[in-house]
Amino acid sequence: MNVSIADNLAQVHAQIQAACQAAGRAESSVRLLAVSKTWGADAVRAAHAAGQTAFGENYIQEAVDKITALHDLPLEWHCIGPIQSNKTRMVAEHFDWVHSIDRLKIAQRLSEQRPASLPPLQVCIQVNVDGGETKSGVIPQDLPALAQAVAALPNMQLRGIMTIPEPAESEAAARAVHRQGRLLLESLIAQGLALDTLSMGMSADMAPAIAEGSTMVRVGTAIFGRR
Ligand SMILES: *Cc1c(COP(=O)(O)O)cnc(C)c1O
């Protein structure tokens, strides 16, 4: 199993490299976040042994157990799942990044609860780019105000936005929705925010996301297998 995680990681890196090359981008401009939700600490150790350092988790309690069990490794942990108010303290105390901010109240709690002994929490705002009605994420119209408010909070640094579009029917359709993500990030930058992160693209749509400027792809299945 460890061999296959290493092989899978090598294949994902090759896909990222090919997508970067096709887009005329440097491979170093795209970070790989390994999404380890539902997988155990052993799988994370295997990925780390193969050179992976950044991991994404959706379920807070599961993640904190894993983070604690893996404290001996120099890993970077990203929260990419929905956050209820009663879980903000765990997130503030254990994670390095949060991609899934979609309400000011949650951002305020994370800011207040971030321990002074830790560096500022690195955060992205999750945007509902394709208007799925039941989905998390702020609607594009509400993004500028939320971004300005989050950027003003202490103990956290706003880095950019995160999107999770519905699976697209074609590469062209995937690119069209990822383009919305890029344009939203660019409009925030034009409003004076210093942002550098477009968290966009998963196992099935890494290439179109990279073609549209993703700087961080979040990949689970292609590294660890089917959940
Ligand atoms: C599960 C998940 C991923 C990874 O999805 P795969 O299709 O397994 O690569 C990425 N981002 C978020 C927010 C997720 O919940």
The ligand as a MOL file (V3000), in Angstrom:
LIG
                    3D

  0  0  0     0  0            999 V3000
M  V30 BEGIN CTAB
M  V30 COUNTS 15 15 0 0 0
M  V30 BEGIN ATOM
M  V30 1 C -12.7090 15.3980 -0.5550 0
M  V30 2 C -12.3100 16.7430 -1.0270 0
M  V30 3 C -11.2850 16.9250 -1.9770 0
M  V30 4 C -10.5850 15.7820 -2.6730 0
M  V30 5 O -11.4300 15.2130 -3.6080 0
M  V30 6 P -10.9160 14.0010 -4.5690 0
M  V30 7 O -11.9400 13.9440 -5.6190 0
M  V30 8 O -10.8630 12.7830 -3.7130 0
M  V30 9 O -9.5770 14.3930 -5.0800 0
M  V30 10 C -10.9290 18.2230 -2.3070 0
M  V30 11 N -11.5230 19.2900 -1.7440 0
M  V30 12 C -12.5000 19.1740 -0.8370 0
M  V30 13 C -13.1090 20.3890 -0.2420 0
M  V30 14 C -12.9280 17.8960 -0.4580 0
M  V30 15 O -13.9270 17.7970 0.4340 0
M  V30 END ATOM
M  V30 BEGIN BOND
M  V30 1 1 1 2
M  V30 2 1 2 3
M  V30 3 2 2 14
M  V30 4 1 3 4
M  V30 5 2 3 10
M  V30 6 1 4 5
M  V30 7 1 5 6
M  V30 8 2 6 7
M  V30 9 1 6 8
M  V30 10 1 6 9
M  V30 11 1 10 11
M  V30 12 2 11 12
M  V30 13 1 12 13
M  V30 14 1 12 14
M  V30 15 1 14 15
M  V30 END BOND
M  V30 END CTAB
M  END
